[in-house]
Amino acid sequence: ELKVEQNPLFLSMQEGKNYTIYCNYSTTSDRLYWYRQDPGKSLESLFVLLSNGAVKQEGRLMASLDTKARLSTLHITAAVHDLSATYFCAVDGWGAQKLVFGQGTRLTINP
Amino acid sequence: NAGVTQTPKFQVLKTGQSMTLQCAQDMNHEYMSWYRQDPGMGLRLIHYSVGAGITDQGEVPNGYNVSRSTTEDFPLRLLSAAPSQTSVYFCASSYGRDNEQFFGPGTRLTVL
């Protein structure tokens, strides 16, 4: 059974600081997705990582995938308040985008 | 493009009632999925489809049926609603397994 675990589950940080969210998964996969969700809203796709060593960056967010370690990271650089949200990773363990989601990391960025 | 649309936005059912949650997309996406989101549990896949006429079960399919007669539509049917099905339901679509999923706005369902 594929399990996906994120840590931390809650993160409060100051503007301007850097931090990393970790996503570990239990079985082999080379497809991993990151999403953002604002309170009471739907999910927005951030990154699709399709191979070992994949790295993608958008603004202050950078995601990477290490399939051998079964680990993806979402790094936040010089955080700003607008990045406050819940971040989810999801793993495609079987193909066909049959995704298993992590529990989510609720990120709060304080001025 | 309207993207992924879901109706209704809110619904209250009594235990034992049945209903259909509607999902449609106008992006000609082959892949469509239904998820439920419960507090503290992330999203869980209910059913998914890789094209018209093709559906398969996800992680939590019991109590739900789907069909995919057209590329655009992917309705989710609750056969006999139970309080455990109280949740927020999201529909998503994508071009394929290597592509990002686009999510609908969600349906908040309460079963009394």
gemmi code that builds the backbone of each chain (N, CA, C; Angstrom):
import gemmi

chains = {
    "A": [
        ("GLU", (0.851, -1.192, 0.000), (0.000, 0.000, 0.000), (0.886, 1.241, 0.000)),
        ("LEU", (0.590, 2.140, -0.897), (1.364, 3.373, -0.998), (0.962, 4.337, 0.109)),
        ("LYS", (1.939, 4.799, 0.849), (1.699, 5.812, 1.882), (2.557, 7.034, 1.562)),
        ("VAL", (1.973, 8.196, 1.786), (2.658, 9.451, 1.536), (2.602, 10.274, 2.814)),
        ("GLU", (3.760, 10.688, 3.284), (3.820, 11.433, 4.542), (4.532, 12.750, 4.326)),
        ("GLN", (3.936, 13.794, 4.835), (4.538, 15.113, 4.778), (4.976, 15.531, 6.169)),
        ("ASN", (6.044, 16.290, 6.206), (6.404, 16.944, 7.458), (7.156, 18.224, 7.163)),
        ("PRO", (6.912, 19.215, 8.011), (5.978, 19.177, 9.126), (4.536, 19.302, 8.655)),
        ("LEU", (3.582, 19.043, 9.547), (2.174, 19.230, 9.213), (1.753, 20.676, 9.426)),
        ("PHE", (2.411, 21.340, 10.338), (2.145, 22.756, 10.609), (3.484, 23.489, 10.654)),
        ("LEU", (3.498, 24.656, 10.059), (4.733, 25.424, 10.013), (4.406, 26.895, 10.085)),
        ("SER", (4.953, 27.545, 11.095), (4.781, 28.987, 11.240), (6.150, 29.622, 11.096)),
        ("MET", (6.268, 30.551, 10.193), (7.574, 31.134, 9.952), (7.454, 32.630, 9.714)),
        ("GLN", (8.602, 33.285, 9.782), (8.628, 34.729, 9.593), (8.914, 35.049, 8.138)),
        ("GLU", (8.419, 36.189, 7.710), (8.747, 36.663, 6.383), (10.268, 36.784, 6.249)),
        ("GLY", (10.733, 36.469, 5.069), (12.158, 36.603, 4.790), (12.982, 35.366, 5.069)),
        ("LYS", (12.405, 34.403, 5.798), (13.145, 33.189, 6.139), (12.970, 32.132, 5.060)),
        ("ASN", (13.880, 31.136, 5.113), (13.815, 29.990, 4.201), (13.356, 28.767, 4.967)),
        ("TYR", (12.647, 27.902, 4.284), (12.260, 26.639, 4.925), (11.953, 25.595, 3.870)),
        ("THR", (11.890, 24.325, 4.327), (11.656, 23.201, 3.423), (10.563, 22.300, 3.964)),
        ("ILE", (9.658, 21.897, 3.092), (8.635, 20.903, 3.400), (9.065, 19.587, 2.752)),
        ("TYR", (8.933, 18.501, 3.517), (9.380, 17.205, 3.045), (8.191, 16.290, 2.736)),
        ("CYS", (8.339, 15.503, 1.689), (7.306, 14.548, 1.285), (7.985, 13.198, 1.048)),
        ("ASN", (7.685, 12.260, 1.923), (8.231, 10.904, 1.805), (7.140, 9.944, 1.353)),
        ("TYR", (7.517, 8.971, 0.526), (6.525, 8.001, 0.091), (7.116, 6.601, 0.146)),
        ("SER", (6.230, 5.606, 0.190), (6.660, 4.265, 0.611), (6.967, 3.292, -0.517)),
        ("THR", (6.512, 3.550, -1.745), (6.796, 2.610, -2.826), (7.354, 3.347, -4.034)),
        ("THR", (7.891, 2.588, -4.946), (8.555, 3.180, -6.112), (7.587, 4.009, -6.942)),
        ("SER", (8.011, 5.202, -7.277), (7.244, 6.054, -8.182), (8.170, 7.102, -8.762)),
        ("ASP", (7.903, 7.504, -9.996), (8.694, 8.582, -10.589), (7.807, 9.754, -10.994)),
        ("ARG", (6.643, 9.826, -10.378), (5.747, 10.945, -10.681), (5.219, 11.515, -9.381)),
        ("LEU", (5.489, 12.809, -9.171), (5.075, 13.446, -7.936), (4.574, 14.844, -8.250)),
        ("TYR", (3.526, 15.228, -7.561), (2.824, 16.483, -7.827), (2.758, 17.296, -6.541)),
        ("TRP", (2.882, 18.602, -6.695), (2.691, 19.518, -5.569), (1.513, 20.447, -5.882)),
        ("TYR", (0.686, 20.685, -4.826), (-0.483, 21.540, -4.952), (-0.513, 22.527, -3.796)),
        ("ARG", (-1.215, 23.617, -4.044), (-1.467, 24.618, -3.014), (-2.973, 24.746, -2.828)),
        ("GLN", (-3.398, 24.923, -1.565), (-4.811, 25.165, -1.275), (-4.946, 26.304, -0.283)),
        ("ASP", (-5.678, 27.336, -0.652), (-6.014, 28.426, 0.257), (-7.269, 28.045, 1.028)),
        ("PRO", (-7.434, 28.592, 2.238), (-8.579, 28.199, 3.081), (-9.919, 28.335, 2.361)),
        ("GLY", (-10.712, 27.270, 2.385), (-12.034, 27.300, 1.781), (-12.040, 27.269, 0.264)),
        ("LYS", (-10.866, 27.070, -0.332), (-10.765, 27.115, -1.793), (-10.393, 25.753, -2.363)),
        ("SER", (-10.299, 25.707, -3.674), (-9.901, 24.477, -4.357), (-8.375, 24.365, -4.401)),
        ("LEU", (-7.896, 23.345, -5.080), (-6.456, 23.121, -5.184), (-5.919, 23.697, -6.480)),
        ("GLU", (-4.687, 24.201, -6.377), (-3.993, 24.766, -7.531), (-2.701, 23.992, -7.738)),
        ("SER", (-2.469, 23.554, -8.965), (-1.243, 22.811, -9.256), (-0.037, 23.746, -9.204)),
        ("LEU", (1.029, 23.283, -8.536), (2.273, 24.038, -8.484), (3.337, 23.410, -9.394)),
        ("PHE", (3.629, 22.139, -9.165), (4.699, 21.472, -9.897), (4.305, 20.033, -10.223)),
        ("VAL", (4.805, 19.564, -11.366), (4.728, 18.151, -11.724), (6.166, 17.678, -11.923)),
        ("LEU", (6.591, 16.697, -11.156), (7.964, 16.183, -11.203), (7.909, 14.775, -11.778)),
        ("LEU", (8.617, 14.548, -12.868), (8.407, 13.327, -13.643), (9.603, 12.382, -13.693)),
        ("SER", (10.693, 12.727, -13.038), (11.832, 11.811, -13.104), (12.760, 12.061, -11.933)),
        ("ASN", (13.647, 11.093, -11.705), (14.615, 11.248, -10.629), (15.507, 12.444, -10.914)),
        ("GLY", (15.704, 13.271, -9.896), (16.540, 14.448, -10.048), (15.830, 15.663, -10.612)),
        ("ALA", (14.535, 15.521, -10.904), (13.797, 16.660, -11.454), (13.775, 17.803, -10.447)),
        ("VAL", (13.978, 19.008, -10.946), (13.914, 20.214, -10.136), (13.108, 21.248, -10.913)),
        ("LYS", (12.146, 21.865, -10.232), (11.368, 22.924, -10.870), (11.264, 24.097, -9.909)),
        ("GLN", (11.264, 25.300, -10.487), (11.198, 26.514, -9.667), (10.184, 27.469, -10.251)),
        ("GLU", (9.449, 28.115, -9.347), (8.496, 29.145, -9.731), (8.518, 30.189, -8.629)),
        ("GLY", (9.079, 31.333, -8.936), (9.152, 32.388, -7.929), (9.976, 31.939, -6.730)),
        ("ARG", (9.391, 32.025, -5.542), (10.101, 31.681, -4.309), (9.989, 30.208, -3.948)),
        ("LEU", (9.362, 29.412, -4.781), (9.171, 27.996, -4.523), (10.025, 27.164, -5.469)),
        ("MET", (10.668, 26.132, -4.896), (11.432, 25.202, -5.701), (11.157, 23.795, -5.209)),
        ("ALA", (10.849, 22.887, -6.149), (10.548, 21.508, -5.795), (11.553, 20.583, -6.455)),
        ("SER", (11.865, 19.484, -5.752), (12.807, 18.510, -6.292), (12.312, 17.107, -5.973)),
        ("LEU", (12.838, 16.131, -6.732), (12.416, 14.751, -6.560), (13.636, 13.838, -6.568)),
        ("ASP", (13.746, 12.997, -5.541), (14.768, 11.961, -5.459), (14.027, 10.630, -5.366)),
        ("THR", (13.900, 9.935, -6.488), (13.111, 8.700, -6.502), (13.804, 7.568, -5.756)),
        ("LYS", (15.123, 7.609, -5.680), (15.835, 6.539, -4.965), (15.591, 6.641, -3.470)),
        ("ALA", (15.562, 7.866, -2.957), (15.265, 8.085, -1.539), (13.776, 8.146, -1.281)),
        ("ARG", (12.967, 8.136, -2.336), (11.497, 8.278, -2.219), (11.171, 9.549, -1.445)),
        ("LEU", (11.720, 10.642, -1.902), (11.611, 11.907, -1.185), (11.492, 13.060, -2.170)),
        ("SER", (10.552, 13.948, -1.880), (10.474, 15.204, -2.599), (10.522, 16.333, -1.583)),
        ("THR", (11.084, 17.455, -1.982), (11.130, 18.617, -1.110), (10.528, 19.816, -1.823)),
        ("LEU", (9.894, 20.675, -1.033), (9.393, 21.957, -1.517), (10.091, 23.016, -0.689)),
        ("HIS", (10.964, 23.774, -1.330), (11.760, 24.771, -0.619), (11.190, 26.160, -0.849)),
        ("ILE", (11.068, 26.879, 0.240), (10.550, 28.248, 0.188), (11.707, 29.196, 0.488)),
        ("THR", (11.922, 30.135, -0.393), (13.019, 31.089, -0.224), (12.464, 32.471, 0.090)),
        ("ALA", (12.985, 33.075, 1.140), (12.600, 34.450, 1.521), (11.081, 34.590, 1.536)),
        ("ALA", (10.464, 33.846, 2.427), (9.002, 33.731, 2.458), (8.308, 35.089, 2.568)),
        ("VAL", (7.167, 35.179, 1.898), (6.300, 36.350, 1.992), (4.917, 35.888, 2.429)),
        ("HIS", (4.134, 36.805, 2.979), (2.831, 36.464, 3.557), (1.923, 35.754, 2.556)),
        ("ASP", (2.003, 36.143, 1.275), (1.123, 35.568, 0.252), (1.324, 34.076, 0.048)),
        ("LEU", (2.413, 33.542, 0.551), (2.649, 32.106, 0.429), (1.958, 31.298, 1.527)),
        ("SER", (1.303, 31.966, 2.459), (0.538, 31.259, 3.485), (-0.575, 30.453, 2.821)),
        ("ALA", (-0.596, 29.146, 3.085), (-1.558, 28.230, 2.451), (-1.271, 26.838, 2.986)),
        ("THR", (-2.066, 25.865, 2.528), (-1.752, 24.467, 2.805), (-1.167, 23.859, 1.534)),
        ("TYR", (-0.056, 23.152, 1.684), (0.643, 22.553, 0.550), (0.536, 21.035, 0.639)),
        ("PHE", (0.159, 20.445, -0.480), (0.022, 18.989, -0.562), (0.983, 18.430, -1.594)),
        ("CYS", (1.561, 17.281, -1.282), (2.214, 16.493, -2.306), (1.336, 15.283, -2.611)),
        ("ALA", (1.470, 14.745, -3.809), (0.699, 13.575, -4.213), (1.574, 12.711, -5.106)),
        ("VAL", (1.464, 11.410, -4.932), (2.315, 10.461, -5.643), (1.449, 9.555, -6.518)),
        ("ASP", (1.929, 9.323, -7.733), (1.265, 8.403, -8.646), (1.970, 7.057, -8.531)),
        ("GLY", (1.360, 6.153, -7.772), (2.010, 4.870, -7.531), (1.704, 3.801, -8.552)),
        ("TRP", (0.718, 4.005, -9.384), (0.280, 2.946, -10.286), (0.214, 3.390, -11.746)),
        ("GLY", (0.500, 4.640, -12.025), (0.267, 5.150, -13.359), (-1.163, 5.611, -13.473)),
        ("ALA", (-1.543, 6.186, -14.562), (-2.902, 6.658, -14.821), (-3.324, 7.751, -13.842)),
        ("GLN", (-2.357, 8.406, -13.223), (-2.652, 9.487, -12.274), (-3.593, 9.029, -11.167)),
        ("LYS", (-3.373, 7.815, -10.677), (-4.113, 7.324, -9.520), (-3.337, 7.805, -8.293)),
        ("LEU", (-3.683, 8.997, -7.823), (-2.833, 9.707, -6.861), (-3.162, 9.379, -5.416)),
        ("VAL", (-2.112, 9.329, -4.605), (-2.240, 9.275, -3.157), (-1.642, 10.562, -2.611)),
        ("PHE", (-2.425, 11.280, -1.810), (-2.020, 12.573, -1.285), (-1.414, 12.432, 0.110)),
        ("GLY", (-0.493, 13.337, 0.413), (-0.054, 13.508, 1.782), (-1.111, 14.274, 2.578)),
        ("GLN", (-0.858, 14.390, 3.886), (-1.853, 15.020, 4.779), (-1.905, 16.528, 4.608)),
        ("GLY", (-0.918, 17.083, 3.983), (-0.856, 18.527, 3.818), (0.000, 19.194, 4.890)),
        ("THR", (0.628, 20.279, 4.515), (1.411, 21.119, 5.435), (0.780, 22.499, 5.457)),
        ("ARG", (0.285, 22.876, 6.632), (-0.325, 24.202, 6.755), (0.772, 25.207, 7.089)),
        ("LEU", (1.014, 26.092, 6.168), (2.088, 27.076, 6.299), (1.512, 28.448, 6.615)),
        ("THR", (1.995, 29.040, 7.685), (1.601, 30.400, 8.059), (2.853, 31.253, 8.079)),
        ("ILE", (2.810, 32.357, 7.347), (3.969, 33.250, 7.293), (3.583, 34.567, 7.938)),
        ("ASN", (4.310, 34.896, 8.988), (4.000, 36.079, 9.789), (4.915, 37.242, 9.405)),
        ("PRO", (4.326, 38.460, 9.393), (5.134, 39.631, 9.043), (6.269, 39.842, 10.033)),
    ],
    "B": [
        ("ASN", (-12.580, 29.507, -21.692), (-12.834, 28.184, -21.103), (-13.351, 28.320, -19.681)),
        ("ALA", (-14.364, 27.524, -19.351), (-14.866, 27.515, -17.987), (-13.978, 26.672, -17.083)),
        ("GLY", (-13.165, 25.774, -17.669), (-12.309, 24.906, -16.870), (-13.097, 23.713, -16.369)),
        ("VAL", (-12.944, 23.393, -15.080), (-13.671, 22.293, -14.445), (-14.802, 22.897, -13.615)),
        ("THR", (-16.018, 22.496, -13.895), (-17.164, 22.993, -13.151), (-17.821, 21.855, -12.383)),
        ("GLN", (-18.335, 22.198, -11.214), (-19.016, 21.233, -10.357), (-20.333, 21.817, -9.880)),
        ("THR", (-21.354, 20.990, -9.852), (-22.626, 21.385, -9.263), (-23.190, 20.238, -8.462)),
        ("PRO", (-23.881, 20.513, -7.351), (-24.075, 21.842, -6.761), (-22.858, 22.259, -5.947)),
        ("LYS", (-22.847, 23.457, -5.425), (-21.775, 23.914, -4.533), (-21.984, 23.392, -3.127)),
        ("PHE", (-23.219, 23.330, -2.704), (-23.575, 22.843, -1.369), (-24.769, 21.898, -1.498)),
        ("GLN", (-24.808, 20.883, -0.627), (-25.933, 19.962, -0.632), (-26.080, 19.351, 0.749)),
        ("VAL", (-27.323, 19.259, 1.206), (-27.636, 18.560, 2.452), (-28.555, 17.402, 2.109)),
        ("LEU", (-28.207, 16.216, 2.553), (-28.999, 15.017, 2.306), (-29.382, 14.365, 3.628)),
        ("LYS", (-30.422, 13.595, 3.576), (-30.760, 12.737, 4.711), (-30.177, 11.349, 4.449)),
        ("THR", (-29.882, 10.655, 5.529), (-29.365, 9.297, 5.405), (-30.291, 8.451, 4.534)),
        ("GLY", (-29.681, 7.748, 3.585), (-30.441, 6.869, 2.708), (-30.820, 7.484, 1.370)),
        ("GLN", (-30.759, 8.812, 1.272), (-31.077, 9.455, 0.003), (-29.941, 9.227, -1.002)),
        ("SER", (-30.287, 9.332, -2.257), (-29.279, 9.234, -3.308), (-29.193, 10.563, -4.051)),
        ("MET", (-28.056, 10.792, -4.668), (-27.907, 11.998, -5.476), (-26.702, 11.859, -6.384)),
        ("THR", (-26.605, 12.759, -7.334), (-25.489, 12.786, -8.278), (-24.788, 14.132, -8.202)),
        ("LEU", (-23.477, 14.083, -8.014), (-22.645, 15.270, -8.104), (-22.153, 15.381, -9.539)),
        ("GLN", (-22.336, 16.568, -10.110), (-21.980, 16.748, -11.511), (-20.582, 17.353, -11.634)),
        ("CYS", (-19.854, 16.900, -12.654), (-18.538, 17.448, -12.979), (-18.416, 17.513, -14.488)),
        ("ALA", (-17.980, 18.656, -14.980), (-17.780, 18.814, -16.421), (-16.520, 19.636, -16.661)),
        ("GLN", (-15.854, 19.329, -17.778), (-14.674, 20.115, -18.174), (-14.741, 20.371, -19.677)),
        ("ASP", (-14.237, 21.534, -20.061), (-14.293, 21.929, -21.464), (-12.896, 22.048, -22.073)),
        ("MET", (-11.946, 21.317, -21.525), (-10.558, 21.392, -21.990), (-10.147, 20.166, -22.802)),
        ("ASN", (-11.084, 19.294, -23.095), (-10.831, 18.080, -23.862), (-9.820, 17.162, -23.150)),
        ("HIS", (-9.876, 17.143, -21.823), (-8.985, 16.299, -21.038), (-9.473, 14.859, -21.037)),
        ("GLU", (-8.531, 13.930, -21.162), (-8.887, 12.519, -21.115), (-9.039, 12.012, -19.672)),
        ("TYR", (-8.183, 12.490, -18.777), (-8.164, 11.989, -17.412), (-9.079, 12.831, -16.536)),
        ("MET", (-9.927, 12.137, -15.757), (-10.756, 12.819, -14.772), (-10.788, 11.987, -13.502)),
        ("SER", (-10.919, 12.693, -12.367), (-10.871, 12.026, -11.063), (-11.849, 12.677, -10.108)),
        ("TRP", (-12.295, 11.889, -9.138), (-13.086, 12.389, -8.015), (-12.332, 12.124, -6.723)),
        ("TYR", (-12.262, 13.161, -5.874), (-11.630, 13.066, -4.573), (-12.606, 13.526, -3.505)),
        ("ARG", (-12.383, 13.045, -2.288), (-13.039, 13.636, -1.133), (-11.969, 14.158, -0.195)),
        ("GLN", (-12.298, 15.277, 0.462), (-11.356, 15.892, 1.393), (-12.016, 15.990, 2.751)),
        ("ASP", (-11.420, 15.338, 3.716), (-11.879, 15.372, 5.101), (-10.816, 16.043, 5.946)),
        ("PRO", (-11.211, 16.724, 7.022), (-10.233, 17.453, 7.841), (-9.103, 16.542, 8.316)),
        ("GLY", (-7.880, 17.013, 8.140), (-6.719, 16.279, 8.637), (-6.343, 15.047, 7.856)),
        ("MET", (-7.022, 14.772, 6.727), (-6.740, 13.535, 5.995), (-6.316, 13.780, 4.557)),
        ("GLY", (-6.100, 15.035, 4.191), (-5.723, 15.276, 2.810), (-6.855, 14.895, 1.878)),
        ("LEU", (-6.519, 14.578, 0.643), (-7.508, 14.163, -0.338), (-7.380, 12.666, -0.574)),
        ("ARG", (-8.511, 12.025, -0.777), (-8.506, 10.591, -1.087), (-9.258, 10.352, -2.388)),
        ("LEU", (-8.677, 9.546, -3.242), (-9.242, 9.277, -4.558), (-10.408, 8.302, -4.445)),
        ("ILE", (-11.541, 8.667, -5.054), (-12.730, 7.821, -5.016), (-12.781, 6.953, -6.273)),
        ("HIS", (-12.880, 7.591, -7.414), (-12.870, 6.911, -8.719), (-12.108, 7.787, -9.703)),
        ("TYR", (-11.622, 7.161, -10.773), (-10.970, 7.941, -11.800), (-11.259, 7.331, -13.170)),
        ("SER", (-10.942, 8.119, -14.202), (-11.210, 7.691, -15.580), (-10.081, 8.186, -16.479)),
        ("VAL", (-9.660, 7.321, -17.399), (-8.601, 7.708, -18.322), (-9.153, 7.969, -19.719)),
        ("GLY", (-10.469, 7.967, -19.852), (-11.085, 8.271, -21.130), (-12.535, 7.857, -21.114)),
        ("ALA", (-13.275, 8.309, -22.098), (-14.695, 7.964, -22.181), (-14.853, 6.450, -22.208)),
        ("GLY", (-15.767, 5.955, -21.379), (-16.041, 4.536, -21.297), (-15.122, 3.747, -20.395)),
        ("ILE", (-14.124, 4.412, -19.783), (-13.139, 3.714, -18.958), (-13.114, 4.337, -17.572)),
        ("THR", (-13.462, 3.549, -16.552), (-13.392, 4.033, -15.178), (-12.752, 2.969, -14.300)),
        ("ASP", (-12.240, 3.397, -13.164), (-11.630, 2.454, -12.229), (-11.743, 3.021, -10.821)),
        ("GLN", (-11.578, 2.123, -9.855), (-11.723, 2.508, -8.460), (-10.448, 3.126, -7.930)),
        ("GLY", (-10.659, 4.073, -6.997), (-9.539, 4.632, -6.273), (-9.419, 4.021, -4.902)),
        ("GLU", (-9.016, 4.844, -3.971), (-8.719, 4.393, -2.616), (-9.983, 4.117, -1.792)),
        ("VAL", (-11.049, 4.912, -2.007), (-12.262, 4.827, -1.190), (-13.506, 4.793, -2.061)),
        ("PRO", (-13.729, 3.728, -2.832), (-14.840, 3.722, -3.793), (-16.197, 3.297, -3.230)),
        ("ASN", (-16.207, 2.691, -2.040), (-17.456, 2.101, -1.547), (-18.519, 3.165, -1.319)),
        ("GLY", (-19.719, 2.886, -1.843), (-20.840, 3.802, -1.684), (-20.981, 4.791, -2.821)),
        ("TYR", (-20.073, 4.722, -3.782), (-20.076, 5.665, -4.907), (-20.007, 4.904, -6.244)),
        ("ASN", (-20.702, 5.448, -7.229), (-20.596, 4.941, -8.599), (-20.251, 6.085, -9.535)),
        ("VAL", (-19.581, 5.741, -10.635), (-19.275, 6.729, -11.669), (-19.534, 6.117, -13.031)),
        ("SER", (-19.654, 6.991, -14.014), (-19.703, 6.589, -15.411), (-19.039, 7.688, -16.228)),
        ("ARG", (-18.594, 7.355, -17.415), (-17.947, 8.351, -18.285), (-18.417, 8.091, -19.709)),
        ("SER", (-19.575, 8.613, -20.026), (-20.137, 8.383, -21.360), (-19.596, 9.394, -22.372)),
        ("THR", (-19.119, 10.529, -21.916), (-18.533, 11.529, -22.804), (-17.188, 11.973, -22.223)),
        ("THR", (-16.363, 12.593, -23.047), (-15.098, 13.125, -22.547), (-15.323, 14.240, -21.533)),
        ("GLU", (-16.396, 15.010, -21.722), (-16.587, 16.209, -20.923), (-17.124, 15.955, -19.513)),
        ("ASP", (-17.931, 14.920, -19.339), (-18.689, 14.767, -18.096), (-18.262, 13.540, -17.302)),
        ("PHE", (-18.256, 13.690, -15.979), (-17.858, 12.586, -15.099), (-18.674, 12.685, -13.805)),
        ("PRO", (-19.917, 12.272, -13.822), (-20.770, 12.382, -12.634), (-20.440, 11.337, -11.570)),
        ("LEU", (-20.620, 11.732, -10.322), (-20.404, 10.842, -9.175), (-21.739, 10.614, -8.491)),
        ("ARG", (-22.129, 9.373, -8.361), (-23.421, 9.026, -7.762), (-23.237, 8.447, -6.374)),
        ("LEU", (-23.969, 9.017, -5.419), (-24.049, 8.450, -4.081), (-25.300, 7.587, -4.050)),
        ("LEU", (-25.121, 6.318, -3.759), (-26.222, 5.370, -3.910), (-27.218, 5.440, -2.753)),
        ("SER", (-26.703, 5.506, -1.547), (-27.533, 5.593, -0.341), (-26.692, 6.337, 0.695)),
        ("ALA", (-26.928, 7.638, 0.791), (-26.028, 8.495, 1.563), (-25.953, 8.088, 3.032)),
        ("ALA", (-24.738, 8.193, 3.573), (-24.481, 7.910, 4.987), (-23.739, 9.095, 5.602)),
        ("PRO", (-23.898, 9.315, 6.911), (-23.178, 10.441, 7.549), (-21.673, 10.405, 7.299)),
        ("SER", (-21.091, 9.213, 7.122), (-19.652, 9.107, 6.860), (-19.258, 9.705, 5.510)),
        ("GLN", (-20.228, 9.995, 4.671), (-19.947, 10.598, 3.373), (-20.003, 12.131, 3.419)),
        ("THR", (-20.243, 12.671, 4.597), (-20.126, 14.116, 4.780), (-18.688, 14.521, 4.504)),
        ("SER", (-18.491, 15.419, 3.534), (-17.141, 15.753, 3.093), (-17.221, 16.867, 2.054)),
        ("VAL", (-16.048, 17.313, 1.612), (-15.959, 18.187, 0.445), (-15.453, 17.336, -0.712)),
        ("TYR", (-16.157, 17.408, -1.823), (-15.830, 16.578, -2.980), (-15.251, 17.448, -4.092)),
        ("PHE", (-14.117, 17.018, -4.612), (-13.459, 17.731, -5.697), (-13.349, 16.827, -6.924)),
        ("CYS", (-13.612, 17.415, -8.060), (-13.386, 16.771, -9.342), (-12.149, 17.413, -9.966)),
        ("ALA", (-11.361, 16.616, -10.684), (-10.149, 17.131, -11.314), (-10.002, 16.516, -12.694)),
        ("SER", (-9.297, 17.216, -13.577), (-9.047, 16.679, -14.912), (-7.648, 17.049, -15.378)),
        ("SER", (-7.132, 16.271, -16.333), (-5.816, 16.562, -16.913), (-5.721, 15.947, -18.294)),
        ("TYR", (-4.740, 16.404, -19.067), (-4.496, 15.829, -20.391), (-4.017, 14.383, -20.281)),
        ("GLY", (-3.215, 14.116, -19.247), (-2.657, 12.780, -19.110), (-1.842, 12.683, -17.851)),
        ("ARG", (-1.229, 11.539, -17.629), (-0.568, 11.272, -16.352), (0.665, 12.147, -16.140)),
        ("ASP", (1.222, 12.720, -17.181), (2.391, 13.570, -17.036), (2.035, 15.040, -16.894)),
        ("ASN", (0.756, 15.335, -16.788), (0.306, 16.714, -16.811), (-0.353, 17.113, -15.500)),
        ("GLU", (-0.397, 18.414, -15.269), (-1.023, 18.908, -14.051), (-2.516, 18.646, -14.073)),
        ("GLN", (-3.068, 18.450, -12.868), (-4.501, 18.313, -12.728), (-5.114, 19.676, -12.446)),
        ("PHE", (-6.254, 19.927, -13.070), (-7.032, 21.123, -12.789), (-8.224, 20.704, -11.939)),
        ("PHE", (-8.414, 21.410, -10.833), (-9.471, 21.059, -9.901), (-10.677, 21.969, -10.065)),
        ("GLY", (-11.856, 21.379, -9.854), (-13.075, 22.159, -9.779), (-13.196, 22.852, -8.442)),
        ("PRO", (-14.240, 23.686, -8.270), (-14.386, 24.474, -7.043), (-14.853, 23.660, -5.836)),
        ("GLY", (-15.340, 22.458, -6.052), (-15.742, 21.606, -4.934), (-17.232, 21.643, -4.649)),
        ("THR", (-17.713, 20.552, -4.037), (-19.084, 20.453, -3.535), (-19.006, 20.073, -2.067)),
        ("ARG", (-19.615, 20.898, -1.231), (-19.652, 20.599, 0.206), (-20.929, 19.845, 0.499)),
        ("LEU", (-20.791, 18.571, 0.909), (-21.940, 17.693, 1.146), (-22.056, 17.376, 2.627)),
        ("THR", (-23.267, 17.548, 3.141), (-23.568, 17.165, 4.517), (-24.672, 16.120, 4.489)),
        ("VAL", (-24.448, 15.012, 5.191), (-25.450, 13.948, 5.292), (-25.903, 13.854, 6.745)),
        ("LEU", (-27.185, 14.074, 6.948), (-27.737, 14.090, 8.311), (-28.293, 12.723, 8.705)),
    ],
}
model = gemmi.Model(1)
for chain_id, residues in chains.items():
    chain = gemmi.Chain(chain_id)
    for i, (resn, *xyz) in enumerate(residues, 1):
        res = gemmi.Residue()
        res.name, res.seqid = resn, gemmi.SeqId(i, " ")
        for name, pos in zip(("N", "CA", "C"), xyz):
            atom = gemmi.Atom()
            atom.name, atom.element = name, gemmi.Element(name[0])
            atom.pos, atom.b_iso = gemmi.Position(*pos), 0.0
            res.add_atom(atom)
        chain.add_residue(res)
    model.add_chain(chain)
structure = gemmi.Structure()
structure.add_model(model)
structure.setup_entities()
